[in-house]
Amino acid sequence: MTVNQLHKLIELLQELAVKPVLFTGDAHNPYSVMHFLYGMRWSLIILGLDESKYRKIVHTHGWKFEPVGLVYEMQEAGISDKQIIKNLIDLEIDLYKTLELDLDYDAQSL
């Protein structure tokens, strides 16, 4: 995967943040957004993404990454569905930015 491809994925996530209904069919259901993001992330895992990077980002944002899932964890914390959707997308964007930085570093070290 190239830096340009990751940048395009980040742009897609930024569009998702503005109009989740275009990507998930439901603008107000955080589980729909979560499933969409899982699909994107699993595609990257198949391409070699180390999922521990995502776990680190989740922890950096103050979440536990428990088996019940982030949506449930955020709901238990009393966060609105709209804010949960924003949080999920922000986590994913941070992951892709981290991967982008890794690719930049790898390219510079060649």
Residue, then its C-alpha position, 0 to 999 in steps of 0.5 A: m500500500t502506498v502513502n497516496q492510497l492511505h491518503k485516499l482512504i483518509e479522505l473517504l473516512q472524512e467523507l464518512a464523517v460528514k455523511p455516514v448515510l452514504f456509506t452505511g445506509d443509516a446516519h444514526n446507528p453507530y453499529s452500522v458505522m462500526h461494521f463499515l469500518y471493520g470491513m475497511r480494517w479487515s481489508l488492511i489486515i489481509l494486506g498486512l496491517d498489524e492490528s496491535k497498532y489499532r489497539k494502541i490507538v484505542h488505548t491512546h484515546g482512553w478506551k479499553f478495547e474490550p470484547v464487548g466492543l467500542v460502541y458498547e463501551m462508549q454507550e456505557a460511558g453515556i456518549s451520544d450515538k452521534q459522538i460515538i460515530k465521530n469517535l469511531i471515525d476519528l480512531e480509524i483516521d488516526l490509525y491510517k495516519t499512523l500507517e501513512l507516517d510508517l510508510d513515509y519513514d520506510a520510504q525515506s530509509l531506503 
